[in-house]
Amino acid sequence: MGKAGHWAILIGLIAATAVCLALHPPEEGATAFAPAGSGRTLVLDAGHGGEDGGAVSLTGVTESTLNLSIVLKLDQLLGLYGQVPVVLRTEDRSLHDESAETLREKKVSDLHNRVSAVDETADAVLLSVHQNTFTNQKYHGAQVFFAPTDQSQDFAVAMQETLRTALDPDNARQAKAIPDTVYLMTHISCPGILVECGFLSNPEEEALLRSAAYQNKLAAAMAAAWLQYDWQV
């Protein structure tokens, strides 16, 4: 069986697990599978939060709530495989210091705190979840961006391919270097990728991104990419 066949099987297994998880959540403290043993700690970042809602979908849903929903599903799913990711936020809130007052101060403080949390995690790999938007509604498809750090590009390429295989075989987007303006991704010292799950400005994709079933598929694909990737520690 070729590599694509193994990917399809693993993604199918994880997708089925995601469905089971939604129907029958595991009891607290239960572990269904052994750890994958990558030697790395995955840090899950749900982009934006609180007063900084990020982009707004065509139906008025904030990006921050969608990011969080997908991250929490991914965290639960990986838990069934013995993984214990570090989740930067578990509620729709900003991670700014209490001393921050204006929205700008809160955004700056939030980003600094996220960078610190990532850099303080031993052997970290950052996976930041976001949603895309554009003025033209025709654009769609997930895209992965990578930080300017060792192993980030290779992981981004693997993630992009897994998302394409699992969700949208016609998606021709390629993994790209993150723009210098994205503070979090350009200030971490560990491997890191940012996944734009889709376009909130595209009616069909926006409807998918709001659905729990599609969010489970996204989480399953991201989990598959993480569990399969061969990290060099």
SULCOR-V457015 format. One record per pair of residues at least 24 apart in sequence whose C-alpha atoms are under 8 Angstrom apart, sorted by the first residue. I is the first residue (numbers start at 1). J is the second residue. Records with the same first field share a line. If there is no record, write none. Layout:
BEGIN
I=J  J
END
This chain:
BEGIN
7=162  224
8=165  166
10=224
11=166  220  221  224
14=77  220  221  223  224
15=216  217  220  221
17=77
18=73  77  216  217  220
19=216
21=76  77
31=79  80  81  82
32=80  81  82
33=80  81  82
34=81  82
35=81  82  83
36=81  82  83  227
38=227  229  230  231
39=123  231  233
40=122  123  124  125  231  233
41=84  85  86  121  122  123  124  125
42=84  85  86  124  125  126  127
43=85  86  87  88  118  124  125  126  127
44=71  75  85  86  87  88  126  127  128  129
45=71  87  88  89  126  127  128  129
46=71  88  89  128  129  130
47=128  129  130
48=94
49=91  92  93  94  95
50=92  93  94
51=93  94  103
52=94  103  107
55=131  132  133  200
56=200
57=200  201  206
58=200  201  202  203  206
63=130  131
64=92  130
65=92
66=131  209  210
67=129  130  131
68=92
69=215
70=129  215  216  218  219
71=129  219
73=215  216  219
74=216  219  220  222  223
77=219  220  223
78=223
88=114  117
111=183  184
112=184
114=184
115=184  187  188
118=188
119=188  189  190
123=190  233
124=190  191
125=190  191  192
126=190  191  192  193
127=192  193  194  195
128=192  193  194  195
129=194  195  196  197
130=194  195  196  197
131=195  196  197  198  199  200
132=196  197  198  199  200  201
133=198  199  200  201  202
134=199  201
135=201
136=201
137=201  202  203
138=202
139=199  201  202
140=198  199  202  205
141=168  171  173  197  198  199  205
142=171  173  195  196  197  198  199
143=173  174  175  195  196  197  198
144=174  175  176  193  194  195  196
145=175  176  177  178  193  194  195  196
146=175  176  177  178  185  192  193  194
147=177  178  185  186  191  192  193
148=177  178  185  186
149=189  190  191  192
150=190  191
151=191
152=191  192  193
153=177  193
155=193  229
156=193
158=225  229
159=222  225  226
162=221  222  224  225
163=218  221  222
166=217  221
167=217  218  221
END
